[in-house]
Amino acid sequence: MSNTVLLVEDDRKLAELTADFLEINDFKVKIIDNGADAIEYVRTSPPLAIILDVMLPGVDGLVVCRQVREFYQGPILMLTAMDNDIDEVVGLETGADDYLTKPTKPRVLLAHLRALLRRVEQYDSNQVESSEVQVGLVSIDPKSRSVKISGKDVHLTTAEYNLLWLLAEQSGKIISREELHQKTFRLEYDGLDRSIDLRISRLRKKLGDDPKTPYIIKTIRGQGYLLAQ
């Protein structure tokens, strides 16, 4: 993975202003103005992180996010000009790690980008000395950040892996949404945010866990989630 942030934005002036600001703050930036080229770039030169506009010509940002998530695990920050909760939910369901509505102040964008990268670094550093964890059929290797279920590799995004690790650290114990949200986003849970629920839903799907009667990640009504031992 390179140390370059990929900025996918078709408004050239806005892209250049954003890139200049990020470069002043010690980031290398690659600008791409369309979805198809962005997918190919991520495939051949995985960036440090992706800042992805939803409204792109041709292949839109949601499609880009969904497709690159098949082979890219780094942070994805989505931007949209539409202030709509449904768009945010769809963006998170496709694998985005964070979501901002345009116009976004450069310092706010920078703060969110740094926060995403800090989360990755923190999880990496916390797990260097950890040994492999086996929870039922699920095997987690923190050194390689790899996951297997029944011996088969499972591809997870950075956000999905980090959430699974939080559950695995306290497997067999109920962890509240509030705790998962605070540890994931470093923000207090407002009781309405569905980000954790969406990540749990994606995790269950990738782990082959029946959403109606899950046996790997269980929902404890009114309390939170539990990774079954």
VEXMI-498928 format. One record per residue (C-alpha): x, y, z. Coordinates in steps of 0.001 Angstrom, whole numbers, plus 524288, in hexadecimal, padded with zeros to 5 digits. Each point is the difference from the previous one (the first is absolute). Layout:
BEGIN
XYZ
...
% end
This chain:
BEGIN
800008000080000
8053680D7D7FC53
8003280C3880879
7F7578074F7F64B
7F1FD8044580279
7F73D7FE067F42F
7F66480B257FDD6
7F5077FC527F691
7F92B80CB07FC53
7FB3B804CC7F2B1
7FFB280E6D803E6
80DF2803257FBFF
800FB80CFC80711
7FAC47FA5380CAB
808D77F4207FE9B
80C1A808637FE3C
7FC9F808B880B96
7FDA67F4078088A
80C847F97B7FB63
807EF80C688028B
7FAC2800BB80DE2
802E67F1A9802C1
80D9C8012B7FA3D
802D680BB9808BD
7FC827F6CB80B1D
809DD7F5B17FBBC
7F7957F70B7F797
803217FBD67F22C
7F3C2800B97F794
7FC1E7F9A07F336
7F42D806127F93D
7F7327F7DF7F722
7F39B805CB7FA37
7F8347F3C87FC84
7FBDE7F35380634
805317F64B7F616
80DEE8052C800B0
7FF21800A480ED7
7FCA07F182800E7
80B8E7FC607F774
80941808C180796
7FC117FA0480D05
801BC7F2737FA4B
80DCC8028D7FB27
804D280A0C80A02
7F87C7FE9C80CD0
7FFFD80D6780686
801628037E80E48
7F1D08047780011
7F55D803F17F65E
7F7F280C798000B
7F4C37FCE47F6F0
7F582808FB7FA8B
7F2D57F94C7FE39
7FBDC807DD7F413
809627FC0B7F533
7FDE27FF167F14C
7FDCE7F2327FAF3
803467F6E880B45
7FB49806F480C4B
806AA7FFE880D3E
7F7137F5BD805F7
803657F66F7F531
80E708034B8015E
7FF657FD9A80EA7
7F8FA7F3137FE6E
809597FB0E7F59B
80CD88040C80668
7FB9F7F9EB80CD3
801C07F2CD7F968
80ECC801DF80077
8030080C54807EF
7FFCB8007280EE1
8048580DE2802CE
7F79C80B60804BB
7F5D2805EA7F6DF
7FA4180D64802E4
7F435803427F789
7FB8D80DAA7FC3B
7F2C0803EA7FAC7
7F8E880C8E7FCAE
7F34C7F9C780496
7FC348017780E46
7F7ED7F3B3800AE
8000F7F53E80A45
7FCAF7F5A57F5D0
80C29803807F823
8082A7FEBA80C5C
7FA557F29B802F8
802667FB5F7F215
80DE68053A80084
802D77F8C580C9A
7F9CF7F3937FACB
8092B800277F450
80BC28004C80912
8032380E3B802F2
80693802B480D21
7FB9580E1280164
7F6E5809867F94A
8000880ED87FE5B
7F650809047F945
8054180A157F669
803B480AD280094
809B07FB3980A19
809AA80909806A2
80DF37FB9D7FD00
803947FF4180E66
7F4357F75A802C3
803CA7F7097F4CB
80DFB7FF8F804F5
7FB717FCCC80DCB
7F78A7F4BE7FB3E
80ADC7FAB27F75C
809D18006180B27
7F6267F98A80919
7FDF87F4D27F667
80E9C7FDE07FEA1
80210800A580EBB
7F5FF7F546801D3
807697F7487F6A1
80CFC802F2806AB
7FA5D7FDDC80D86
7FA287F2D27FCA1
80C8F7FBF47F947
8088B803CD80BA7
7F6DC7F9DA809F2
8001C7F3137F8D6
80E6E7FE577FCC5
8027A7F80480C4F
7F2E07F90A7FFEE
7FF157F1B97FC7C
7F62C7F99E7F703
7F2337FF8F8055C
7F6E27F4937FD8E
7F1A68026C802E1
7F77F7F4C07FBB2
801E67FE877F163
8064C80D657FEE2
80ED18015680020
8062880D918010A
80E7F8027B7FDE7
802F780DCD80508
80DC68004C7FA6E
7FB4F7FE537F203
7F270805A7802CF
7FA4F7F4087F95D
7F37F7F8C180309
7FBF37F2257FCDA
7F3627F8E180249
8007F7F1347FF9B
80DAC801997FA42
7FB99808887F493
804F580DED7FE58
7F63880AEF8023B
802C280D527F9F0
7FC8F80AFA8096A
8017480EA67FEE6
808108074480A1C
7F39A8045D80706
7FA177F25D7FFE0
80C7C7F9A1804F1
80198809FB80AED
7F1FF7FDF080475
801AF7F1387FFE4
80C778016C80809
7F8D48084780A1A
7F5F67F5298015C
80A707F55C8002D
8078C8069880AFD
7F4237FDCE808A8
7FA3D7F3F97F991
7F4E57FA1E807B1
7FCFB80D218062F
7F5A4809C97FBF9
8057F80CD87FAC2
7F6A280B647FF00
7FDF8808147F3C6
8049280BA6807E0
80D177F9B0802FB
802027FB0A7F22C
7FC7580D487FA64
808EA8076D80943
80B997F7107FDA6
7FDD38000C7F14D
7FD3E80E637FD7B
805548068680C66
7F2B48069980104
7F4DE7FEA98099B
7F4937F7DE7FAFD
7F3C7808387FDA2
7F6817F48880020
7FC7E801B17F1A3
80C747FD4C7F85E
7FF0C7F3267F875
80E4F7FEDF7FC2A
8030C7F4DB80973
7F3A87F8A77FC3F
803A0801097F19A
80DC17FB0980294
7FA9A7F4A8807E9
7F6D27FCD77F4C5
80B477FFDB7F63D
808547F7CE8092E
7F5517F5E28017F
7FE547FF227F15A
80E897FDE37FDA1
8010A7F61E80B02
7F44E7F8727FAD3
7F8588032380C4A
7F12A7FEE17FE68
7FAAD80DC1802BF
7F30B7FA6D804F2
8060F7F63280964
80E6C803D98010B
808E27F668806DE
80CFF807557FECC
7FC7B80E1380350
7F3E78002480867
7F73480B9D802A3
7FC288012780E38
7F3CF808427FF75
8011C80CAE80777
80E1C7FD29803D2
809017FEA47F43E
807947F5937F8B5
8075E7F3BE803D3
809E37F7C57F893
7FC667F21080382
80ABA7F74A80545
% end
